[in-house]
Amino acid sequence: MPGPYQAKSTCPRITVGPICPGGAACICTNRIVTVFTVGAFPSTAVYGIIDDPGLRLITCGGTFDPAAGSYESNIVAYATLTSRHPAT
């Protein structure tokens, strides 16, 4: 399927806790999961500057192409910062 499309998920609200500058735990909550074909991957939108604190989780997905040795798609989860917990 060319271009982005909404991935179906049974768990659309995933919360992760990366470490923020200064050692605080930052809680980020998933907003949307999108799947892009490799040829339509929007590098600037995914890796570029964002307006608010957030996180992008990127992995491979879709159909595996044994001839190429790779998957045909990339899955991107866009998450936003929902809280911070001070370092202990």
Biopython code that builds the backbone (N, CA, C, O; Angstrom):
import numpy as np
from Bio.PDB.StructureBuilder import StructureBuilder

atoms = [
    (1, "MET", "N", (0.851, -1.175, 0.000)),
    (1, "MET", "CA", (0.000, 0.000, 0.000)),
    (1, "MET", "C", (0.894, 1.234, 0.000)),
    (1, "MET", "O", (1.698, 1.383, 0.920)),
    (2, "PRO", "N", (0.798, 2.113, -0.967)),
    (2, "PRO", "CA", (1.658, 3.289, -1.009)),
    (2, "PRO", "C", (1.264, 4.320, 0.032)),
    (2, "PRO", "O", (0.089, 4.485, 0.359)),
    (3, "GLY", "N", (2.259, 5.002, 0.538)),
    (3, "GLY", "CA", (1.998, 6.098, 1.460)),
    (3, "GLY", "C", (1.562, 5.638, 2.838)),
    (3, "GLY", "O", (1.545, 4.441, 3.124)),
    (4, "PRO", "N", (1.203, 6.600, 3.701)),
    (4, "PRO", "CA", (0.838, 6.254, 5.071)),
    (4, "PRO", "C", (-0.584, 5.726, 5.168)),
    (4, "PRO", "O", (-1.449, 6.080, 4.366)),
    (5, "TYR", "N", (-0.810, 4.895, 6.135)),
    (5, "TYR", "CA", (-2.165, 4.483, 6.464)),
    (5, "TYR", "C", (-2.215, 4.191, 7.943)),
    (5, "TYR", "O", (-1.189, 3.904, 8.560)),
    (6, "GLN", "N", (-3.394, 4.261, 8.514)),
    (6, "GLN", "CA", (-3.572, 4.053, 9.942)),
    (6, "GLN", "C", (-3.464, 2.574, 10.265)),
    (6, "GLN", "O", (-4.191, 1.753, 9.706)),
    (7, "ALA", "N", (-2.559, 2.238, 11.163)),
    (7, "ALA", "CA", (-2.418, 0.839, 11.574)),
    (7, "ALA", "C", (-3.536, 0.488, 12.541)),
    (7, "ALA", "O", (-3.898, 1.287, 13.404)),
    (8, "LYS", "N", (-4.071, -0.693, 12.395)),
    (8, "LYS", "CA", (-5.067, -1.168, 13.338)),
    (8, "LYS", "C", (-4.331, -1.706, 14.551)),
    (8, "LYS", "O", (-3.330, -2.409, 14.414)),
    (9, "SER", "N", (-4.817, -1.381, 15.726)),
    (9, "SER", "CA", (-4.140, -1.798, 16.930)),
    (9, "SER", "C", (-5.159, -2.099, 18.014)),
    (9, "SER", "O", (-6.169, -1.407, 18.141)),
    (10, "THR", "N", (-4.884, -3.138, 18.794)),
    (10, "THR", "CA", (-5.753, -3.436, 19.928)),
    (10, "THR", "C", (-5.280, -2.681, 21.168)),
    (10, "THR", "O", (-5.947, -2.711, 22.202)),
    (11, "CYS", "N", (-4.143, -2.009, 21.071)),
    (11, "CYS", "CA", (-3.590, -1.260, 22.199)),
    (11, "CYS", "C", (-3.096, 0.104, 21.714)),
    (11, "CYS", "O", (-1.888, 0.335, 21.664)),
    (12, "PRO", "N", (-4.010, 1.010, 21.357)),
    (12, "PRO", "CA", (-3.580, 2.277, 20.763)),
    (12, "PRO", "C", (-2.938, 3.251, 21.739)),
    (12, "PRO", "O", (-2.245, 4.168, 21.299)),
    (13, "ARG", "N", (-3.134, 3.096, 23.034)),
    (13, "ARG", "CA", (-2.578, 4.032, 24.011)),
    (13, "ARG", "C", (-1.450, 3.373, 24.794)),
    (13, "ARG", "O", (-1.671, 2.851, 25.887)),
    (14, "ILE", "N", (-0.260, 3.396, 24.246)),
    (14, "ILE", "CA", (0.899, 2.823, 24.897)),
    (14, "ILE", "C", (1.633, 3.946, 25.606)),
    (14, "ILE", "O", (1.823, 5.022, 25.039)),
    (15, "THR", "N", (2.050, 3.703, 26.847)),
    (15, "THR", "CA", (2.787, 4.700, 27.603)),
    (15, "THR", "C", (4.205, 4.195, 27.815)),
    (15, "THR", "O", (4.413, 3.055, 28.230)),
    (16, "VAL", "N", (5.176, 5.051, 27.528)),
    (16, "VAL", "CA", (6.582, 4.696, 27.723)),
    (16, "VAL", "C", (7.239, 5.755, 28.579)),
    (16, "VAL", "O", (6.759, 6.886, 28.649)),
    (17, "GLY", "N", (8.336, 5.398, 29.231)),
    (17, "GLY", "CA", (9.004, 6.320, 30.132)),
    (17, "GLY", "C", (10.480, 6.504, 29.844)),
    (17, "GLY", "O", (11.315, 5.932, 30.545)),
    (18, "PRO", "N", (10.830, 7.295, 28.822)),
    (18, "PRO", "CA", (12.247, 7.581, 28.595)),
    (18, "PRO", "C", (12.786, 8.509, 29.665)),
    (18, "PRO", "O", (12.020, 9.124, 30.407)),
    (19, "ILE", "N", (14.096, 8.610, 29.745)),
    (19, "ILE", "CA", (14.733, 9.513, 30.703)),
    (19, "ILE", "C", (14.965, 10.870, 30.019)),
    (19, "ILE", "O", (15.550, 10.946, 28.938)),
    (20, "CYS", "N", (14.493, 11.933, 30.675)),
    (20, "CYS", "CA", (14.653, 13.295, 30.161)),
    (20, "CYS", "C", (15.969, 13.880, 30.655)),
    (20, "CYS", "O", (16.601, 13.318, 31.549)),
    (21, "PRO", "N", (16.384, 14.998, 30.082)),
    (21, "PRO", "CA", (17.579, 15.672, 30.589)),
    (21, "PRO", "C", (17.459, 15.936, 32.087)),
    (21, "PRO", "O", (16.385, 16.296, 32.569)),
    (22, "GLY", "N", (18.529, 15.764, 32.809)),
    (22, "GLY", "CA", (18.508, 15.954, 34.256)),
    (22, "GLY", "C", (18.119, 14.704, 35.011)),
    (22, "GLY", "O", (18.082, 14.716, 36.242)),
    (23, "GLY", "N", (17.827, 13.624, 34.304)),
    (23, "GLY", "CA", (17.520, 12.349, 34.946)),
    (23, "GLY", "C", (16.066, 12.129, 35.297)),
    (23, "GLY", "O", (15.730, 11.090, 35.866)),
    (24, "ALA", "N", (15.181, 13.077, 34.975)),
    (24, "ALA", "CA", (13.757, 12.900, 35.269)),
    (24, "ALA", "C", (13.168, 11.828, 34.352)),
    (24, "ALA", "O", (13.580, 11.687, 33.200)),
    (25, "ALA", "N", (12.210, 11.085, 34.873)),
    (25, "ALA", "CA", (11.482, 10.121, 34.044)),
    (25, "ALA", "C", (10.364, 10.867, 33.331)),
    (25, "ALA", "O", (9.548, 11.535, 33.966)),
    (26, "CYS", "N", (10.333, 10.749, 32.025)),
    (26, "CYS", "CA", (9.307, 11.412, 31.224)),
    (26, "CYS", "C", (8.312, 10.364, 30.744)),
    (26, "CYS", "O", (8.705, 9.338, 30.190)),
    (27, "ILE", "N", (7.051, 10.616, 30.953)),
    (27, "ILE", "CA", (6.012, 9.690, 30.517)),
    (27, "ILE", "C", (5.419, 10.216, 29.220)),
    (27, "ILE", "O", (4.877, 11.321, 29.176)),
    (28, "CYS", "N", (5.527, 9.414, 28.164)),
    (28, "CYS", "CA", (4.994, 9.773, 26.854)),
    (28, "CYS", "C", (3.878, 8.797, 26.499)),
    (28, "CYS", "O", (4.011, 7.592, 26.708)),
    (29, "THR", "N", (2.793, 9.314, 25.969)),
    (29, "THR", "CA", (1.646, 8.494, 25.602)),
    (29, "THR", "C", (1.456, 8.538, 24.093)),
    (29, "THR", "O", (1.483, 9.602, 23.474)),
    (30, "ASN", "N", (1.264, 7.364, 23.520)),
    (30, "ASN", "CA", (1.084, 7.238, 22.083)),
    (30, "ASN", "C", (-0.162, 7.979, 21.621)),
    (30, "ASN", "O", (-1.226, 7.859, 22.229)),
    (31, "ARG", "N", (-0.027, 8.751, 20.538)),
    (31, "ARG", "CA", (-1.166, 9.436, 19.922)),
    (31, "ARG", "C", (-1.672, 8.693, 18.712)),
    (31, "ARG", "O", (-2.881, 8.561, 18.517)),
    (32, "ILE", "N", (-0.746, 8.201, 17.889)),
    (32, "ILE", "CA", (-1.137, 7.558, 16.642)),
    (32, "ILE", "C", (-0.012, 6.632, 16.193)),
    (32, "ILE", "O", (1.164, 6.892, 16.445)),
    (33, "VAL", "N", (-0.390, 5.564, 15.535)),
    (33, "VAL", "CA", (0.562, 4.646, 14.912)),
    (33, "VAL", "C", (0.283, 4.663, 13.422)),
    (33, "VAL", "O", (-0.851, 4.458, 12.988)),
    (34, "THR", "N", (1.329, 4.911, 12.639)),
    (34, "THR", "CA", (1.184, 5.004, 11.192)),
    (34, "THR", "C", (2.177, 4.062, 10.531)),
    (34, "THR", "O", (3.287, 3.874, 11.027)),
    (35, "VAL", "N", (1.776, 3.472, 9.414)),
    (35, "VAL", "CA", (2.643, 2.583, 8.654)),
    (35, "VAL", "C", (2.946, 3.232, 7.312)),
    (35, "VAL", "O", (2.038, 3.678, 6.610)),
    (36, "PHE", "N", (4.230, 3.283, 6.959)),
    (36, "PHE", "CA", (4.670, 3.860, 5.689)),
    (36, "PHE", "C", (5.413, 2.795, 4.892)),
    (36, "PHE", "O", (6.197, 2.031, 5.456)),
    (37, "THR", "N", (5.174, 2.741, 3.603)),
    (37, "THR", "CA", (6.028, 1.903, 2.771)),
    (37, "THR", "C", (7.416, 2.530, 2.781)),
    (37, "THR", "O", (7.554, 3.743, 2.941)),
    (38, "VAL", "N", (8.438, 1.706, 2.611)),
    (38, "VAL", "CA", (9.807, 2.207, 2.678)),
    (38, "VAL", "C", (10.022, 3.354, 1.691)),
    (38, "VAL", "O", (10.674, 4.340, 2.034)),
    (39, "GLY", "N", (9.495, 3.245, 0.493)),
    (39, "GLY", "CA", (9.676, 4.295, -0.510)),
    (39, "GLY", "C", (8.931, 5.577, -0.216)),
    (39, "GLY", "O", (9.224, 6.610, -0.819)),
    (40, "ALA", "N", (7.962, 5.540, 0.707)),
    (40, "ALA", "CA", (7.166, 6.729, 1.020)),
    (40, "ALA", "C", (7.435, 7.241, 2.438)),
    (40, "ALA", "O", (6.664, 8.042, 2.966)),
    (41, "PHE", "N", (8.533, 6.778, 3.054)),
    (41, "PHE", "CA", (8.845, 7.177, 4.423)),
    (41, "PHE", "C", (9.168, 8.669, 4.479)),
    (41, "PHE", "O", (10.074, 9.128, 3.784)),
    (42, "PRO", "N", (8.426, 9.442, 5.310)),
    (42, "PRO", "CA", (8.631, 10.896, 5.378)),
    (42, "PRO", "C", (9.713, 11.273, 6.399)),
    (42, "PRO", "O", (9.397, 11.686, 7.515)),
    (43, "SER", "N", (10.961, 11.134, 6.024)),
    (43, "SER", "CA", (12.089, 11.340, 6.942)),
    (43, "SER", "C", (12.014, 12.668, 7.685)),
    (43, "SER", "O", (12.211, 12.706, 8.900)),
    (44, "THR", "N", (11.736, 13.745, 6.982)),
    (44, "THR", "CA", (11.703, 15.065, 7.620)),
    (44, "THR", "C", (10.609, 15.139, 8.676)),
    (44, "THR", "O", (10.835, 15.670, 9.764)),
    (45, "ALA", "N", (9.437, 14.618, 8.371)),
    (45, "ALA", "CA", (8.321, 14.662, 9.326)),
    (45, "ALA", "C", (8.595, 13.782, 10.542)),
    (45, "ALA", "O", (8.235, 14.144, 11.662)),
    (46, "VAL", "N", (9.222, 12.641, 10.331)),
    (46, "VAL", "CA", (9.471, 11.712, 11.437)),
    (46, "VAL", "C", (10.676, 12.141, 12.268)),
    (46, "VAL", "O", (10.609, 12.125, 13.498)),
    (47, "TYR", "N", (11.769, 12.521, 11.626)),
    (47, "TYR", "CA", (13.008, 12.855, 12.326)),
    (47, "TYR", "C", (13.188, 14.344, 12.585)),
    (47, "TYR", "O", (14.118, 14.736, 13.290)),
    (48, "GLY", "N", (12.324, 15.170, 12.034)),
    (48, "GLY", "CA", (12.481, 16.617, 12.142)),
    (48, "GLY", "C", (12.076, 17.172, 13.499)),
    (48, "GLY", "O", (11.657, 16.447, 14.402)),
    (49, "ILE", "N", (12.218, 18.475, 13.601)),
    (49, "ILE", "CA", (11.881, 19.200, 14.830)),
    (49, "ILE", "C", (10.365, 19.181, 15.023)),
    (49, "ILE", "O", (9.605, 19.348, 14.069)),
    (50, "ILE", "N", (9.939, 18.975, 16.270)),
    (50, "ILE", "CA", (8.515, 19.005, 16.598)),
    (50, "ILE", "C", (8.244, 20.155, 17.558)),
    (50, "ILE", "O", (9.149, 20.612, 18.255)),
    (51, "ASP", "N", (7.000, 20.622, 17.595)),
    (51, "ASP", "CA", (6.642, 21.802, 18.384)),
    (51, "ASP", "C", (6.623, 21.546, 19.886)),
    (51, "ASP", "O", (6.945, 22.444, 20.664)),
    (52, "ASP", "N", (6.256, 20.349, 20.305)),
    (52, "ASP", "CA", (6.117, 20.024, 21.717)),
    (52, "ASP", "C", (6.982, 18.817, 22.046)),
    (52, "ASP", "O", (7.346, 18.055, 21.149)),
    (53, "PRO", "N", (7.324, 18.629, 23.341)),
    (53, "PRO", "CA", (8.104, 17.448, 23.698)),
    (53, "PRO", "C", (7.377, 16.176, 23.266)),
    (53, "PRO", "O", (6.175, 16.033, 23.486)),
    (54, "GLY", "N", (8.104, 15.272, 22.663)),
    (54, "GLY", "CA", (7.481, 14.045, 22.193)),
    (54, "GLY", "C", (8.512, 12.989, 21.867)),
    (54, "GLY", "O", (9.710, 13.175, 22.082)),
    (55, "LEU", "N", (8.036, 11.899, 21.356)),
    (55, "LEU", "CA", (8.868, 10.744, 21.081)),
    (55, "LEU", "C", (8.359, 10.067, 19.824)),
    (55, "LEU", "O", (7.151, 10.004, 19.595)),
    (56, "ARG", "N", (9.265, 9.564, 19.013)),
    (56, "ARG", "CA", (8.923, 8.778, 17.833)),
    (56, "ARG", "C", (9.552, 7.403, 17.988)),
    (56, "ARG", "O", (10.769, 7.292, 18.136)),
    (57, "LEU", "N", (8.750, 6.371, 17.956)),
    (57, "LEU", "CA", (9.242, 4.996, 18.002)),
    (57, "LEU", "C", (9.107, 4.431, 16.600)),
    (57, "LEU", "O", (8.014, 4.427, 16.034)),
    (58, "ILE", "N", (10.198, 3.960, 16.041)),
    (58, "ILE", "CA", (10.215, 3.517, 14.648)),
    (58, "ILE", "C", (10.729, 2.089, 14.584)),
    (58, "ILE", "O", (11.749, 1.755, 15.188)),
    (59, "THR", "N", (10.015, 1.251, 13.847)),
    (59, "THR", "CA", (10.447, -0.126, 13.654)),
    (59, "THR", "C", (10.023, -0.594, 12.270)),
    (59, "THR", "O", (9.256, 0.080, 11.582)),
    (60, "CYS", "N", (10.522, -1.734, 11.879)),
    (60, "CYS", "CA", (10.138, -2.288, 10.577)),
    (60, "CYS", "C", (8.847, -3.087, 10.730)),
    (60, "CYS", "O", (8.483, -3.490, 11.834)),
    (61, "GLY", "N", (8.165, -3.310, 9.619)),
    (61, "GLY", "CA", (6.920, -4.060, 9.668)),
    (61, "GLY", "C", (6.428, -4.389, 8.280)),
    (61, "GLY", "O", (7.126, -4.183, 7.288)),
    (62, "GLY", "N", (5.219, -4.904, 8.225)),
    (62, "GLY", "CA", (4.648, -5.282, 6.936)),
    (62, "GLY", "C", (5.191, -6.620, 6.480)),
    (62, "GLY", "O", (5.546, -7.474, 7.292)),
    (63, "THR", "N", (5.250, -6.788, 5.191)),
    (63, "THR", "CA", (5.692, -8.040, 4.592)),
    (63, "THR", "C", (7.213, -8.071, 4.503)),
    (63, "THR", "O", (7.845, -7.090, 4.112)),
    (64, "PHE", "N", (7.788, -9.205, 4.869)),
    (64, "PHE", "CA", (9.241, -9.373, 4.744)),
    (64, "PHE", "C", (9.560, -9.822, 3.326)),
    (64, "PHE", "O", (8.963, -10.768, 2.811)),
    (65, "ASP", "N", (10.505, -9.133, 2.707)),
    (65, "ASP", "CA", (10.958, -9.462, 1.359)),
    (65, "ASP", "C", (12.274, -10.229, 1.478)),
    (65, "ASP", "O", (13.320, -9.619, 1.699)),
    (66, "PRO", "N", (12.239, -11.568, 1.333)),
    (66, "PRO", "CA", (13.464, -12.345, 1.514)),
    (66, "PRO", "C", (14.541, -12.007, 0.491)),
    (66, "PRO", "O", (15.728, -12.102, 0.805)),
    (67, "ALA", "N", (14.166, -11.621, -0.709)),
    (67, "ALA", "CA", (15.157, -11.275, -1.734)),
    (67, "ALA", "C", (15.936, -10.024, -1.336)),
    (67, "ALA", "O", (17.147, -9.947, -1.544)),
    (68, "ALA", "N", (15.237, -9.048, -0.766)),
    (68, "ALA", "CA", (15.887, -7.809, -0.340)),
    (68, "ALA", "C", (16.474, -7.932, 1.066)),
    (68, "ALA", "O", (17.361, -7.167, 1.444)),
    (69, "GLY", "N", (15.972, -8.901, 1.838)),
    (69, "GLY", "CA", (16.432, -9.072, 3.215)),
    (69, "GLY", "C", (15.899, -8.020, 4.160)),
    (69, "GLY", "O", (16.522, -7.725, 5.179)),
    (70, "SER", "N", (14.745, -7.449, 3.832)),
    (70, "SER", "CA", (14.178, -6.400, 4.680)),
    (70, "SER", "C", (12.653, -6.397, 4.584)),
    (70, "SER", "O", (12.064, -7.040, 3.715)),
    (71, "TYR", "N", (12.035, -5.654, 5.502)),
    (71, "TYR", "CA", (10.593, -5.483, 5.481)),
    (71, "TYR", "C", (10.230, -4.374, 4.512)),
    (71, "TYR", "O", (11.046, -3.499, 4.224)),
    (72, "GLU", "N", (9.005, -4.412, 4.009)),
    (72, "GLU", "CA", (8.561, -3.437, 3.012)),
    (72, "GLU", "C", (7.996, -2.159, 3.617)),
    (72, "GLU", "O", (7.727, -1.198, 2.896)),
    (73, "SER", "N", (7.813, -2.139, 4.941)),
    (73, "SER", "CA", (7.206, -0.971, 5.581)),
    (73, "SER", "C", (7.947, -0.593, 6.850)),
    (73, "SER", "O", (8.737, -1.371, 7.385)),
    (74, "ASN", "N", (7.676, 0.622, 7.321)),
    (74, "ASN", "CA", (8.132, 1.103, 8.617)),
    (74, "ASN", "C", (6.913, 1.508, 9.421)),
    (74, "ASN", "O", (5.981, 2.114, 8.892)),
    (75, "ILE", "N", (6.922, 1.173, 10.692)),
    (75, "ILE", "CA", (5.844, 1.536, 11.606)),
    (75, "ILE", "C", (6.364, 2.656, 12.491)),
    (75, "ILE", "O", (7.444, 2.545, 13.072)),
    (76, "VAL", "N", (5.597, 3.736, 12.592)),
    (76, "VAL", "CA", (5.998, 4.883, 13.405)),
    (76, "VAL", "C", (4.902, 5.145, 14.431)),
    (76, "VAL", "O", (3.740, 5.341, 14.073)),
    (77, "ALA", "N", (5.280, 5.149, 15.713)),
    (77, "ALA", "CA", (4.367, 5.530, 16.790)),
    (77, "ALA", "C", (4.745, 6.942, 17.219)),
    (77, "ALA", "O", (5.889, 7.198, 17.596)),
    (78, "TYR", "N", (3.791, 7.846, 17.161)),
    (78, "TYR", "CA", (3.991, 9.234, 17.566)),
    (78, "TYR", "C", (3.444, 9.390, 18.983)),
    (78, "TYR", "O", (2.261, 9.152, 19.228)),
    (79, "ALA", "N", (4.310, 9.789, 19.910)),
    (79, "ALA", "CA", (3.893, 9.940, 21.302)),
    (79, "ALA", "C", (4.179, 11.355, 21.778)),
    (79, "ALA", "O", (5.109, 12.007, 21.305)),
    (80, "THR", "N", (3.365, 11.823, 22.724)),
    (80, "THR", "CA", (3.558, 13.154, 23.302)),
    (80, "THR", "C", (3.863, 13.028, 24.790)),
    (80, "THR", "O", (3.436, 12.078, 25.447)),
    (81, "LEU", "N", (4.602, 13.993, 25.303)),
    (81, "LEU", "CA", (4.933, 14.027, 26.726)),
    (81, "LEU", "C", (3.662, 14.305, 27.522)),
    (81, "LEU", "O", (2.975, 15.296, 27.273)),
    (82, "THR", "N", (3.350, 13.430, 28.482)),
    (82, "THR", "CA", (2.144, 13.630, 29.290)),
    (82, "THR", "C", (2.466, 13.949, 30.752)),
    (82, "THR", "O", (1.633, 14.524, 31.453)),
    (83, "SER", "N", (3.671, 13.581, 31.224)),
    (83, "SER", "CA", (4.067, 13.960, 32.590)),
    (83, "SER", "C", (5.556, 13.731, 32.777)),
    (83, "SER", "O", (6.199, 13.034, 31.992)),
    (84, "ARG", "N", (6.096, 14.336, 33.841)),
    (84, "ARG", "CA", (7.501, 14.166, 34.222)),
    (84, "ARG", "C", (7.551, 13.842, 35.713)),
    (84, "ARG", "O", (6.756, 14.346, 36.506)),
    (85, "HIS", "N", (8.492, 13.000, 36.063)),
    (85, "HIS", "CA", (8.700, 12.639, 37.464)),
    (85, "HIS", "C", (10.151, 12.940, 37.802)),
    (85, "HIS", "O", (11.052, 12.444, 37.125)),
    (86, "PRO", "N", (10.400, 13.743, 38.835)),
    (86, "PRO", "CA", (11.777, 14.131, 39.160)),
    (86, "PRO", "C", (12.660, 12.923, 39.423)),
    (86, "PRO", "O", (12.195, 11.866, 39.850)),
    (87, "ALA", "N", (13.948, 13.109, 39.155)),
    (87, "ALA", "CA", (14.931, 12.062, 39.453)),
    (87, "ALA", "C", (14.975, 11.841, 40.955)),
    (87, "ALA", "O", (14.829, 12.778, 41.739)),
    (88, "THR", "N", (15.177, 10.601, 41.339)),
    (88, "THR", "CA", (15.235, 10.299, 42.780)),
    (88, "THR", "C", (16.641, 10.070, 43.234)),
    (88, "THR", "O", (16.873, 9.804, 44.414)),
]
sb = StructureBuilder()
sb.init_structure("model")
sb.init_model(0)
sb.init_chain("A")
sb.init_seg("    ")
for serial, (resi, resn, name, xyz) in enumerate(atoms, 1):
    if name == "N":
        sb.init_residue(resn, " ", resi, " ")
    sb.init_atom(name, np.array(xyz, "f"), 0.0, 1.0, " ", f" {name:<3s}", serial, name[0])
structure = sb.get_structure()
